[in-house]
Amino acid sequence: MIRSAKDSDWDSIERIYNATKLDELRFDSRNFVLLRLREDFVRFTKLYESAIIVHEAFSPNLDGDMESRVVAFLARFENEIRGLYVEGAYRNQGLASNLLEYTLSDATSEVSLSVAKSNVIAQRLYKSFGFSVSGEFLSTYNGVETHALTMVRCGDQPTAADSM
């Protein structure tokens, strides 16, 4: 289930971010050390001021009962996607596509995002939704330089589901 994030989702958002942030840089040859979300003022502020949608999934709790919990999220501020994170155990199940579909379904103007240049898996996903590379820039994560790409998508493009 996809829904708007609530204040009570912040622990889950932080947990997912902290567990997956370095995954986007795993194909880069440089050595990165995690800077937890609460310690990364710039990224925390950008996420906090964004509209966040979350994807819930059912999983067993400690008693073995099934419960719904947040396993992925997408952050969007105006026409910029600022983050898309999926918990490792829930990858390759279409959750990232579902979140993109949901957020792009009402886009009437250009939408942009940044992605690590080495993260070809994410780039492939974004290209399947009509994004194309519009530029390259030097970024830093926790004091280490890395190359990143800006990708854009025109607002009048159909989403991936529309083209099927």
N, C-alpha and C positions, 0 to 999 in steps of 0.2 A: 504494500500500500504506500502510495506517495501522498505526502501532505506537507503543509507549511510547518516549519520548525516552531517549537514552543520553547519558552525559557528553560523548562525542565529537560530539554534535549541537549543542553550544552555539555554535560558530562559525556554523553555519547559522541557528540561532535568532536570534542577534544580527544577522546579515546581513539576514535577512528583516524583523526588527523595524525596523532602521535605515532600510531601503529603503522601508518602507510606513507607518511610524507617522504621518507627516504626512498621508497619504491620508485617514485618518478625520476629519481636520479641514479638508479641502479645501473644504467647502461653507460653512464659517464665514467671516464677513466680516473677522475679525481676522487679523493677520499672525503666524504661528507660525514659530519657528526650531527645527530638530531638536535635541533633546538626546539624544545617542546613549545606548543602553541602559546601557553600562558607566558613564556619567556621571550617570545618573538613578537614584540610590540607592534611592528608594522603589519605582519600577517594576521595577528589577532584582531587588530583594529579593522583591517580590510574585511575580514570575515564577519566581525560583529556588526558592521554597518550594512552588511549585505542582506538581501532576502535569501533565506536558506530554505530549501526543500529537502525533506528527508525521505528515505526509502526504508520501510520497516519490513521485517521478515520474521517468521515464526521459528523459534529455536527452544530447545528444552532448558528449563531453569534448573537450579540445584536439586529441586525435588523431583525432577523428571517430567514436570508438567510443561506443556507448550505455552510460550508467551511471546508476544510481539515485542520486538526491540529494534532500535535504529541500527542499520548496518551500512548505510551509505548516505552521502549528502552532496548537494550541489549548492554553491553560493553564487548569487548573481547580484550585481550592483548596477542598476540602470541597464545598459546594453553590454556589460562586460561580465563574462563568466569568470569568477575569481577562484574557483576551486571545485573539483569533482573528485571525491574520494570514496572508495569502496573497500570495506573490510576484506582482508585477504581470503577468508573462507567463502566469501560470497561473490568472488570474481568469476567472470566467464559465465554468468547466469543472466546477462542482459540488464542488470540493474543500472549500470552507467548509461546504457542506451535508453532505458525507461526515463531516467532523470533528464537526459538531454531532450528527449521527445516531449516531455512534460513542459520544460522551460522554453523550448523553441516553438511550441504550438501557437503561442500568441505573439511571437516576435513579428513586428511590422517594420522594423528597421534593422540596420546592420548590427550584428552581435560579434563581439571579439573575445579572444582569450589568449593567454600565454601558455606555452608548453615548453618543457625542456627539449632542446634540439635532439638530444640522445633518446628521448622517449618516443620511439617510433610506433609503439603499440597504441599510445594515446593519440598520436597524430593520425593513425589509420582510422580510429574510431571517429575522430572529428571530421576527417575527410568524407567519411560515409554519411555524415550529416550536412554536407555541403560547405564545410569550412575549407578555406585555402590559405596557404602561407602568404602573408603580405609583408613580412619583414623579419629581420633577425637582430637581436641585441644581446649585449653582455649583461648578465644578471649576477647576483651573488646570493648564496645561501649560507648563512652562518659563517660569513667571512671568506667563503671560497667562491671564486668566479666560475661561472658556467654560461654556456651559450643557450639562448632561448629563442623561440619563434613566436611571432604574433600571427594568429590565424583569425580570419574574418569570414562571416557568412552573411549574405544579403538576406534581409528580412522576408522577402517575398518568395524565397525558395521553399519547396515542399520539404517536410521532414522525411526521415528515412522510412517511416511507416507509410507515409502518403505515396511513396514511389513503389510500394510493393503491390 
